[in-house]
Amino acid sequence: MKVIAGAPNIVRGGSHSGNVAVMDLVRQNLLDALASDYVPAAMLEAVFGIVAQKTLALPEAVALVSSGPAAVAGLADRGRIEVGQRADLLQIRLYDGLPVIRSVWRGGVRVA
């Protein structure tokens, strides 16, 4: 069984309805992927929040929104930076501690 949790839970500092705090799952190495159905930007913010709290290193935190979801969805051609992968990439900069997307590549071609 794979465990997927909401990134907004990390950004908020816990559940808005009294459920488990996702950061606790991260600390216990119980989380396979982060997702968000209503605040997509929270996924990046959660990654950098995890790193800022020194819970995971950046590569492991990024995996929660890249290779983790790809594996759960059975998408073997994406989610990692490796030869033969799709090469969907983001360039991120931190401004006042918040991640901002600066460039986007899809299939190795810059699109934004």
N, C-alpha and C positions, 0 to 999 in steps of 0.2 A: 504494500500500500504506500502510495506517495502522499506526502503532506504538502499542500499548497495553502498559503495564507495571504491575507490582504496587506499590501504595503502601507495603506493609510493607517493601519493599526500601529505600525512602527512610528510613523510620522506623528501621530496623535499621542504616542506614549502609552497606548493600551487600547483596549476595546471600548467602543462607545456603548456597548450593551452588556458589559460585565463578563464577556468571554475571556479566553486566554489572551495574555499579552504575547504577541508574536515574537518580541525580543527574547522572551523566555525560551521559546522554541529554538531560536537561533543559538542562544547560549548553550542549549543542551544538544546541539547538532541534530535536531529533529525535523528540520525544515528542508524540503527539496526545491521549492520554488516560491517566489513572490508573484502576486498578481494584483490587478486592480480593475474593477469594472466601472468605477465611477470617478476616480481621480488618477488617470494614467501617469501624470507627472510625479505622483507619490512613489512610483517604483524607483526612479533615480534618487529622489530625496531619501528614501529608505536606505538605499545602498550606501550613500555617504553618511547617513546617520549611524548605521551599523559600524562603519569604519571610524567615525568620530568617537564613538563610545568604546573603541578598541575591542569590539566583540569579535570581528573577523578582519583579516587583511583585505585590501581592495580586490584582488583577484577572486577570493572566495565570496565576497559580498556581491560582486558583479555576476558571478555564476548563478546566484539566486534569481536574476532577471534575464539570464541569457541561456546558458547550457542547461540549467535546471528545468525551466519551462519547455525548452526544446525536447529534452529527454522525456518528460512527462507526456508530451504530445506526440512522441514518436517521430520527430523531425531530425533525422540523423545528419542532415546536410547543413545545419546551422547551430548557432549558440556558442561556437568556439572559434578562436583565431588559429586556423590550421590550414595547410594545403588541402585543397579539395572542398573546402567549406564555401558557403555562399558569399561571404565577405560583406555582410550587412553590418555596418559599423557606425558608431557615433563618436564625435569628438566633443568632449565635455570640458568646460572650465568652471571652476568654483568662483562665485562672486558673493562675498560676505557669507561664505559657508554654504551657499545654495548652488546646486548644479544647474548649469545652463547649457543647452545643446548649441554648439557652434557650427558643426558640419555633420552631414549625413551621407553615408555611402550605402547603396543598395546593389548587391551583386558586384561589388568592387567599383562601381561607377558613382562618382559624387553627384548627388541629386539636390543637395541644399547646403 
